[in-house]
Amino acid sequence: MKLGDTRSNVGIAEQGAWRSILEAIKGQQAADQEQLLCQAAYYTLALVKLHNYTAADAEILKLGDLNSAHLSKVSDDGEQN
C-alpha cells in the first residue's frame, strides 16, 4: 500500500497512523475536487486525532464556503447540486 494513494488513507487510518496520513497527504496534488475534499477530510481528521485543533481549524477555513460554485458539481441533467 502506497502512502501517496488517497484510497490507502482508509487503511492507514484504521491502523491509527495519523502522522503517516499527514506526511502522505502533505505533498499530494489532488486530481479533482472529490480527491481534494477526501484529502482535506483525512488531513483534518489526523490533526484532530493528534490534538492539533488550531491547525485543524485552519485547514477547515482554507476550504472556504462548501456551498460555493467552485465546489459544486453539475449533474447529468445540467442542474447544479
ChimeraX attribute file (.defattr): number of C-alpha atoms within 10 A of each C-alpha:
attribute: neighborCount
match mode: 1-to-1
recipient: residues
	/A:1	9
	/A:2	10
	/A:3	17
	/A:4	16
	/A:5	11
	/A:6	18
	/A:7	14
	/A:8	14
	/A:9	25
	/A:10	12
	/A:11	12
	/A:12	18
	/A:13	16
	/A:14	9
	/A:15	9
	/A:16	13
	/A:17	14
	/A:18	21
	/A:19	15
	/A:20	15
	/A:21	25
	/A:22	19
	/A:23	13
	/A:24	20
	/A:25	19
	/A:26	12
	/A:27	9
	/A:28	14
	/A:29	11
	/A:30	15
	/A:31	8
	/A:32	8
	/A:33	13
	/A:34	12
	/A:35	14
	/A:36	16
	/A:37	15
	/A:38	15
	/A:39	23
	/A:40	19
	/A:41	15
	/A:42	19
	/A:43	25
	/A:44	22
	/A:45	19
	/A:46	21
	/A:47	21
	/A:48	16
	/A:49	15
	/A:50	12
	/A:51	11
	/A:52	13
	/A:53	14
	/A:54	10
	/A:55	14
	/A:56	21
	/A:57	13
	/A:58	11
	/A:59	16
	/A:60	15
	/A:61	10
	/A:62	10
	/A:63	12
	/A:64	11
	/A:65	11
	/A:66	11
	/A:67	9
	/A:68	8
	/A:69	11
	/A:70	10
	/A:71	16
	/A:72	12
	/A:73	13
	/A:74	11
	/A:75	9
	/A:76	7
	/A:77	6
	/A:78	8
	/A:79	8
	/A:80	10
	/A:81	10
